[in-house]
Amino acid sequence: MDLFQINQRRTSVRIELTAGLTTFLTMSYIIFVNPSILANAGMPREAVMVATCLATGIITIATGLACNAPIAMAPGMGLNAFLAFSLVQAGRMSWQTGLGVVFLSGLLCLSLTLLGLRRRLVEAIPPSIVGAISVGIGLFITFIGLTDMGLVVRNEATIVGAGPITPTVLIALCTLILMAFLQTRAIRGALLVGIVFATALGLVFGYVARPTGLSISSLSIRPVAFKLDILGALKWSALGSVFSLMFMDMFDSIGTLVACCHMAQMVDQEGRIRGLDRLLAIDAGASMLGAILGTSTMTSYIESAAGIEEGGRTGLTAVVTGVCFLAAILLAPVAAIVPKFATGPALVMVGLFMLRGIARIDLEHVDEAFPAFVIMVMIALSYNISNGLAFGFISFTVVKVLSGKIRQVKPAMWLIAILSAVYLIAENLPSRS
């Protein structure tokens, strides 16, 4: 286990195994959600499910082995919706050309990474903004967790509201209390124990469907693999979509990697993330592989924080998660029984843990506090990490200039602000046409 530096990072094989399984269970919803979304683009659901598991497993294992990081990578939520609805359903291109757009956006990200530009962008982010990213994402996944629990629901009058206390909500609340109790006792695997507890109760009381057994009759990736149309994506009319996906992926990845790597203590004494270049390169290459296999843009997953909170500190966590996704190709009915009301409490707990980043925010100075506040609020309330980061980066630069502290804005932060503005413009122009 020297490959993973288990002892140096003060962890153990048992902890890493638990952490990897926790990450898998927390993000296993993508096995079914991603195919459901991409089916709206006319892509075969069963084939996309296989592609999702295969791409996620391969890239996550590669991340663990090459970067020794407990980070999982998978098709990004929001990024898949952009492909399905904004590109294909809107009539702008076929899903094959859409996959070509995904491939080219990944290639562009990889080029920026090899030139060292993405690393410079990440390292230029000030400590207050780093803390705000962690808190904002924590609030974001807390909101997701609360909705998965059924505790927060849509309300036409107030946008959202408290949901009815149904039996599944009661199970979720009991699970949340159990997780909090186990955490106070410093018991390893608290989130995993809670997920298993809620799933077991759901099975006992009939709120979770029992697995129907193995099904391998339709486990074929051929309908979507190697179907990408790169030449079609090189047309002038598609270039805007390529840049939009690149910006979305870049900002999502920056936010997730900054938050998760700080949680996993993968930083040096100067606060720089160790092995960042490799992480960014694999993140960029992941989208290219995903497009080849037949799925949407892949990105670093914030649910990795669940495994990190369980003590995952090395690449063994990622390897375990990746192996679970490969196994899920054959065990899809088993993976499907874990309900949202079981994983929702885990996301809420992770959101709580990520609030620790608020200690990094300089709340005494408005020029530091205001952009941090914008990031936290916009990530959570816009339900979009990329948008929250873009608004925050722009506000940081503008506030520093207006307050006469322009010298505190590093050259790379100017580039981030410009890219943020370009991203917001590219993101909103299609919807206005």
Buried (B, 14 or more C-beta within 10 A) or exposed (E): EEEBBBEEBEBBEEBBBBBBBBBBBBBBBBBBBBBEBBBBBEBBBBBBBBBBBBBBBBBBBBBBBBBBBBBBBBBBBBBBBBBBEBBBBEEBBBBBBBBBBBBBBBBBBBEBBEEEBBBBBBBBBBBBBBBBBBBBBBBBBBBBBBBBBBBBEEEEEEEEEEBEEEBBBEBBBBBBEBBBEBBEEEEBBBBBBBBBBBBEBBBEEEBBEEBEEEEEEEBEBEBBBEBBBBEBBBEEEBEBBBBBBBBBBBBBBBBBBBBBBBBBEBBEEEEEBBBBBBBBBBBBBBBBBBBBBBBBBBBBBBBBBBBBBBBBBBBBBBBBBBBBBBBBBBBBBBBBBBBBBBBBBBBBBBBBBBBBBBEBBBEEEEBBBBBBBBBBBBBBBBBBBBBBBBBBBBBBBBBBBEEEEEEBBBEBBBBBBEBBBBBBEBBEEBEEE
